[in-house]
Amino acid sequence: MSLVKYDNQSLKTMSLFEKITRVDLKDLFTDDNELLTFIVKEGYLGKAVGKKAVNVKKLEGLLNRKIKILEFNPNIINFIKNLIYPLKPKSIEQQEDTIIIEGEDTKTKGLLIGKNAKNLRNTEKIVQKYFKIKEIKVI
């Protein structure tokens, strides 16, 4: 496991998140789509989001950018379900070091893959941060 280093701006953002939500943060990163993603520990998603998403709205206003709050799960299948939510795949299976996501329909598959497979590679990169996998395939 490698040591993660955060810059000053990231530390300030993490502190702001914890102050507003009163939830301990597990991780924070900006994905390839410029979406700021906060990862909270299991069971704290509701508290982090707040009633009627008040914390999300407040953070988006203060940070002036779109954010996503994601609940960590030590089970890779559940973690991927949380990561790709609100998309609902037909199934997610792990075969050795490959994850296979079966899309419900062509629209879901298209959104999972994205233009030039950008969404798929982004999802793959995030999952590889926490789990030992080689690749993710959408069928």
N, C-alpha and C positions, 0 to 999 in steps of 0.2 A: 504494500500500500504506500503510495507516494504522499508526501506532505503537500498540502495545498497552501499557497500563499495568496493573501488578499492585499490589494492596494488600499490606500487611505480612503478613496471614494467608496469602495466596496464595504469597508469597515463602518463608515458613516451610515451607509444605506442599511446595513445589517442592524446597526444600533437603532436607527429610526424605526425599522420594522418591528423589532422587539419592544421598543417603547410604546408604539401604537397598539400592537396586537397583544402584548403581554404573553407572548409565546416564544419559547426558545427556538432559534433557527438552526437547522442542521447544515444547510448550504445555500449558496446564492450564486447564480451565474446568468450571463446574457447569452442566449442561444444565437444561432446563425440568422434567425429572423428578427433579431434585435428585441426580442421579448425578454423582459427581466423576470426570471423565475426564482421563487423562494421555495425551498424544500423544508418542511416542518416534520417533526417526529410524528410517529403513528398516533392517531387519536386526537390530534390537535388542529386538524384542518378547519373544523367548524368554528372554533374559537379564533383562529387566525383570520378567517374570512369575515367573521362578525355577523351580527343580525342584519339581514337585508344587504349583505356585502358592504357594510359601512366602512370596514377597514380597507378593503380593496379600493374603494372609491377615494378614500382619504389619501392612501399611498400613491395612487395614480395621479392625483392632483398635486401632491407635494413633489413627487419625482418627475412629473410631466412626461410620463411614458406608460405604455401598457405593461401590466404585470400579470403573472400567473402564480398562484399558490398551489403547491403540489404536496401531497402527503407521501412521505417515504414509506415503503413497505419492503421488508426483507425478502418477500417472495417475488421473484422476478416477473411472473405473470401479472400479479396484482399491481406491481410498480408500473408496468407498461400500460395497464388499463387506466391507472391514475394519470399517467403522462399524456395519453392520447385522448382523454376525456375532453369533450363530449362525444367524440366518435365512438361508436359501438361496433366492434368487429364481431364477426360470426364466431371466431375462435382464435385463441393464441396458444401456440404449442412451442415447447422447447425440445429440439432434437440435437443432443450433444451441445455444441457451442453455437448453434444457430437458432434464432427465434423465427417462427413462421406465423404471420398474422393473416388470417383469412378474412377478407373484406365482405361485408354484408351485401354490397352492391357496387356497381362501377363508380358511383359518386364517392362512396366511402374509401374505396381503393385509391381513387385519384387524390383525395385529400390526404390520405396517409402517405402517399408517395410524393406529391407535390411536383412543381415544375422542375425539370432536370433532376428529379429525385432529391431535392433539397430537404423536404420535410423528413423523408426516410433517413437520410444521412444524419440529420440533426437529432432525430430520435435515437438512432444507433449510437451516436457520440455520447448522449446523455446517459443511456443505459450502460455503456461501457465504463462510465465513470464509477459505477457502483457494483457492476457484475462482470464476470469473465465470460464474454461472448465474442464471437467473431463477426457475425453479421445478423441483420434482420431482413427477412424477405416478406413481401406482401403478395399473396396469391388471390 
